[in-house]
Structures are given as structure tokens and as C-alpha cells.
């Protein structure tokens, strides 16, 4: 990756970080669900793109997939959002989940993934 693309990526990550942090602060329920957190990113993109006005004269079924694609294209990658949330909660120990069961399930999931990775890696 060259210096120009590094600067672009860092700007993108800084922007995503600020938005994730904002959602986690303003909507505590997003601390418990990456899906809900990402949904709010998509909702934000939908509003910013003003798709209701763009497609106002076309029946919703006819524009549904196109509108969804435009929203997904505008939003950051879901894995970037998830990793940013994980960094804030797991590394910085801030804006932690509000549901203790979420912490337990995430810990179990992490262990399951670790075990699976060790099982599928070539031995030796």
C-alpha cells in the first residue's frame, strides 16, 4: 500500500471510529449487537443519500434492490465497523455492552473460533 492509499485508509478508519463511538454513546443498545450497530450505519447512509426523493416517483418494489445497493455502497465495510466496535470495547475498555449475557456469548464465540482455527490449521 502506498502513502496516498494509507492516508485515505487512515481517514476512513478515523471517520468510522468517530461514528462507531457516537452510535455506542447515543444508542447504548448498539453496544450489544454489531448487526444493530451496522443497521444504524445503513440507516444513516440512506438518509444522507436522500433516496426517498431520488426514487419518489417509482414504486418501492422496482427500486428496492437498487436503493439497498446504493446504501451498502455508501456505508463502510461491516467488518470495519465490527472491528472498530471491538477496539473501543475490548482494547480501550469503553462503552461496554449493557447486557452481561452479550459479554458471555462473545467470550464463548471467541473461544469457539479459536478452537476451530486450531482444528483446521495444518499440523506441523
Backbone bond lengths (Angstrom), bond angles and torsions (degrees), N, CA, C in turn:
res aa  C-N    CA-C-N  psi(-1)  N-CA   C-N-CA  omega(-1)  CA-C   N-CA-C  phi
1 X - - - 1.452 - - 1.517 107.84 -
2 X 1.317 116.90 130.83 1.455 118.95 -178.69 1.526 110.89 -85.98
3 X 1.334 115.39 174.17 1.462 120.55 -175.06 1.526 112.06 -61.53
4 X 1.327 117.61 -38.24 1.460 121.19 179.88 1.518 111.23 -63.56
5 X 1.328 117.33 -46.06 1.456 119.09 -179.32 1.534 110.90 -70.30
6 X 1.352 117.84 -30.13 1.465 120.42 174.79 1.527 109.98 -61.31
7 X 1.331 116.62 -45.57 1.465 120.56 -179.64 1.518 110.21 -61.31
8 X 1.331 117.25 -41.94 1.459 120.66 179.00 1.526 110.17 -63.97
9 X 1.323 116.95 -46.13 1.467 120.72 -178.80 1.525 110.06 -63.01
10 X 1.318 117.88 -42.96 1.459 120.34 -179.09 1.527 110.43 -64.25
11 X 1.330 117.68 -40.95 1.469 120.52 176.63 1.519 110.09 -60.75
12 X 1.343 115.81 -43.62 1.464 119.92 179.16 1.528 109.98 -61.17
13 X 1.335 117.61 -47.17 1.461 121.12 -178.42 1.525 111.29 -63.98
14 X 1.337 117.08 -40.14 1.465 120.55 177.68 1.529 110.57 -61.76
15 X 1.321 116.47 -42.04 1.463 121.10 179.26 1.524 110.72 -65.04
16 X 1.315 116.85 -46.65 1.465 121.00 179.29 1.525 109.33 -62.21
17 X 1.320 117.57 -42.93 1.466 121.47 179.52 1.529 110.18 -56.64
18 X 1.321 116.95 -49.20 1.468 120.78 -178.34 1.526 111.27 -62.49
19 X 1.327 116.55 -39.39 1.465 119.74 -179.57 1.525 111.28 -70.93
20 X 1.345 117.56 -42.26 1.465 120.45 177.22 1.527 109.13 -60.43
21 X 1.312 116.58 -47.73 1.460 121.06 179.78 1.530 110.65 -57.76
22 X 1.309 116.63 -43.07 1.462 121.39 179.65 1.527 111.63 -62.85
23 X 1.338 117.11 -46.93 1.466 119.89 178.59 1.529 110.94 -62.54
24 X 1.334 117.46 -42.09 1.464 120.43 -179.60 1.530 111.43 -63.06
25 X 1.328 116.56 -34.87 1.468 120.89 178.77 1.531 110.82 -74.70
26 X 1.322 116.18 -49.26 1.462 121.21 -172.19 1.525 113.59 -79.85
27 X 1.314 117.16 -25.11 1.458 121.93 -177.80 1.524 108.65 -131.59
28 X 1.333 117.41 81.30 1.466 120.97 -174.98 1.532 113.98 -54.89
29 X 1.318 117.93 -26.29 1.466 119.78 178.93 1.524 111.95 -62.47
30 X 1.342 118.01 -22.76 1.464 120.57 178.47 1.525 111.86 -73.10
31 X 1.314 117.78 -14.59 1.468 120.93 177.92 1.520 111.45 -68.04
32 X 1.315 116.04 -19.87 1.464 122.04 -176.17 1.520 113.51 -99.80
33 X 1.321 118.32 -8.06 1.461 119.74 -171.81 1.527 111.49 -149.39
34 X 1.333 115.60 114.53 1.463 119.27 174.87 1.524 110.90 -65.15
35 X 1.323 117.06 -32.84 1.473 120.21 178.45 1.524 110.75 -63.51
36 X 1.330 116.27 -45.22 1.462 119.59 179.15 1.525 110.28 -66.68
37 X 1.318 116.68 -40.44 1.466 120.72 177.03 1.523 109.97 -58.92
38 X 1.325 117.54 -46.85 1.465 120.65 -179.77 1.529 111.04 -67.99
39 X 1.326 116.85 -35.56 1.464 119.93 176.10 1.530 110.04 -56.21
40 X 1.329 117.43 -41.74 1.462 120.09 -179.97 1.530 111.37 -67.35
41 X 1.321 117.90 -32.21 1.469 120.08 172.83 1.527 110.29 -63.09
42 X 1.340 115.96 -43.96 1.464 119.94 -179.98 1.530 111.17 -66.66
43 X 1.312 115.95 -41.39 1.462 120.85 178.19 1.531 110.07 -60.73
44 X 1.320 116.29 -42.83 1.458 121.99 178.37 1.532 110.75 -62.25
45 X 1.325 116.48 -43.77 1.471 120.51 178.66 1.526 110.52 -63.53
46 X 1.319 116.77 -42.17 1.470 121.27 179.67 1.527 110.50 -58.02
47 X 1.317 115.76 -46.18 1.474 119.31 179.91 1.524 111.45 -66.86
48 X 1.312 116.60 -42.23 1.466 120.97 -177.98 1.524 111.77 -64.84
49 X 1.339 116.38 -35.17 1.460 120.56 -178.65 1.530 112.73 -79.21
50 X 1.334 116.41 -9.92 1.473 122.08 179.08 1.523 111.72 52.16
51 X 1.319 116.04 48.42 1.464 120.94 -177.24 1.517 112.77 -70.08
52 X 1.346 117.47 -26.84 1.468 118.75 176.99 1.523 110.88 -58.99
53 X 1.331 116.64 -42.32 1.463 120.51 178.69 1.530 110.79 -71.25
54 X 1.313 116.60 -41.46 1.460 120.88 -176.93 1.525 111.72 -60.39
55 X 1.329 116.67 -39.27 1.460 121.23 -175.40 1.530 112.93 -110.93
56 X 1.316 118.14 22.14 1.468 120.62 -172.78 1.523 113.85 -61.73
57 X 1.316 119.18 -27.80 1.463 121.27 -177.82 1.520 113.32 -96.23
58 X 1.308 116.95 5.33 1.468 121.06 -177.87 1.532 108.08 -115.23
59 X 1.343 117.85 133.81 1.472 119.81 178.85 1.528 111.21 -58.36
60 X 1.328 116.11 139.88 1.453 121.83 -176.60 1.528 114.24 -51.35
61 X 1.361 119.98 -44.94 1.471 117.89 -179.78 1.534 113.20 -58.34
62 X 1.316 117.02 -29.89 1.461 120.40 -178.50 1.524 112.07 -74.44
63 X 1.315 118.23 -25.84 1.463 120.62 -177.22 1.521 113.01 -110.24
64 X 1.325 116.93 -4.14 1.457 120.57 -173.61 1.512 114.91 -48.33
65 X 1.333 117.11 -57.26 1.465 119.83 -176.54 1.521 111.91 -68.36
66 X 1.328 117.39 -37.30 1.460 119.78 178.27 1.525 110.43 -64.02
67 X 1.316 116.88 -43.57 1.458 120.59 179.33 1.529 110.38 -64.34
68 X 1.326 116.54 -42.09 1.470 120.06 178.04 1.529 109.84 -60.30
69 X 1.340 116.56 -44.23 1.468 119.81 -179.88 1.520 110.94 -61.03
70 X 1.315 118.02 -42.69 1.467 120.72 -179.73 1.527 111.08 -62.60
71 X 1.314 116.59 -39.41 1.458 120.65 178.71 1.530 110.16 -66.09
72 X 1.335 117.14 -46.28 1.462 121.13 -179.29 1.531 110.39 -64.18
73 X 1.319 117.23 -39.23 1.468 120.84 178.30 1.523 111.80 -63.17
74 X 1.330 116.76 -34.84 1.458 120.72 -177.20 1.530 112.00 -79.02
75 X 1.310 117.27 -30.34 1.466 121.48 -176.47 1.529 110.58 -77.36
76 X 1.329 116.61 154.52 1.469 118.81 174.84 1.520 110.04 -68.00
77 X 1.299 116.64 163.79 1.455 121.47 178.39 1.526 109.89 -60.51
78 X 1.316 116.66 139.08 1.467 121.18 -177.55 1.529 111.36 -59.63
79 X 1.328 117.53 -37.72 1.464 119.34 -179.40 1.528 111.30 -66.39
80 X 1.334 117.35 -32.00 1.466 120.69 176.99 1.520 110.01 -66.09
81 X 1.322 116.60 -42.08 1.460 121.01 178.45 1.526 109.85 -62.94
82 X 1.327 117.14 -46.19 1.464 121.95 -178.70 1.529 110.66 -62.96
83 X 1.312 116.35 -45.50 1.471 119.83 -178.78 1.524 111.45 -66.30
84 X 1.319 116.13 -35.13 1.464 119.86 177.77 1.525 110.61 -67.30
85 X 1.338 116.51 -43.52 1.465 120.26 176.02 1.527 109.95 -60.15
86 X 1.319 116.86 -43.35 1.460 121.20 179.86 1.530 110.84 -62.74
87 X 1.319 117.04 -40.34 1.475 119.96 178.80 1.523 110.59 -62.14
88 X 1.330 116.65 -46.18 1.467 120.35 -179.35 1.528 110.27 -62.21
89 X 1.327 117.05 -43.41 1.460 119.79 -175.80 1.525 113.44 -82.93
90 X 1.325 118.19 -41.79 1.467 120.95 -171.65 1.525 113.87 -91.38
91 X 1.313 117.62 -32.62 1.465 120.88 -178.61 1.523 111.52 -96.34
92 X 1.334 115.19 -45.50 1.468 119.60 -178.59 1.529 112.17 -87.87
93 X 1.325 116.85 -13.63 1.469 122.68 179.41 1.527 112.27 55.21
94 X 1.346 115.12 44.67 1.460 121.01 178.90 1.525 109.03 -125.14
95 X 1.316 115.72 158.27 1.460 122.58 174.58 1.531 110.88 48.42
96 X 1.314 114.01 51.11 1.463 121.66 -175.47 1.527 111.57 -69.92
97 X 1.334 116.70 160.94 1.462 119.37 177.59 1.530 110.75 -55.58
98 X 1.315 115.21 147.43 1.461 119.83 179.61 1.524 111.56 -91.42
99 X 1.311 117.67 -13.58 1.464 123.06 -178.88 1.530 108.87 -106.44
100 X 1.340 118.50 114.67 1.468 120.74 -178.34 1.529 112.77 -59.82
101 X 1.315 117.07 -29.03 1.457 120.59 178.79 1.533 111.27 -64.80
102 X 1.326 116.60 -31.28 1.468 120.63 177.89 1.524 109.70 -63.98
103 X 1.309 117.65 -42.87 1.475 121.11 177.83 1.528 110.76 -59.34
104 X 1.336 115.79 -44.70 1.459 120.30 179.79 1.525 110.97 -63.05
105 X 1.340 117.41 -45.61 1.471 120.60 -179.08 1.520 111.38 -65.88
106 X 1.318 117.87 -38.55 1.470 120.24 178.94 1.526 110.72 -65.84
107 X 1.323 116.20 -38.95 1.466 119.61 178.31 1.526 110.26 -63.83
108 X 1.324 116.66 -45.22 1.469 120.58 178.37 1.521 110.88 -62.64
109 X 1.312 117.07 -41.94 1.467 121.38 -179.99 1.528 110.31 -63.18
110 X 1.321 116.60 -41.83 1.465 121.36 178.47 1.531 110.40 -60.84
111 X 1.329 115.95 -42.93 1.465 120.26 178.62 1.529 111.13 -66.35
112 X 1.337 117.17 -41.02 1.469 121.10 177.94 1.522 111.33 -60.89
113 X 1.327 116.43 -43.16 1.472 120.65 -179.56 1.526 109.95 -67.05
114 X 1.337 116.75 -41.42 1.466 120.14 177.80 1.527 110.58 -60.70
115 X 1.330 116.63 -46.61 1.465 120.80 179.73 1.524 111.10 -62.90
116 X 1.306 116.56 -43.37 1.468 120.85 179.27 1.526 110.28 -61.91
117 X 1.327 116.38 -43.62 1.466 120.68 179.68 1.522 110.61 -61.09
118 X 1.312 116.64 -44.22 1.466 119.91 179.00 1.518 111.51 -64.61
119 X 1.333 117.59 -33.77 1.468 121.14 179.62 1.517 112.71 -72.22
120 X 1.326 118.43 -32.42 1.466 119.83 -174.98 1.520 112.85 -94.43
121 X 1.336 117.75 -14.19 1.469 119.38 177.18 1.518 110.03 -68.27
122 X 1.325 116.83 142.85 1.474 119.08 177.15 1.524 109.94 -61.08
123 X 1.294 115.51 138.24 1.474 121.63 178.90 1.525 109.27 -83.72
124 X 1.311 115.58 134.54 1.447 121.00 172.19 1.438 113.14 86.53
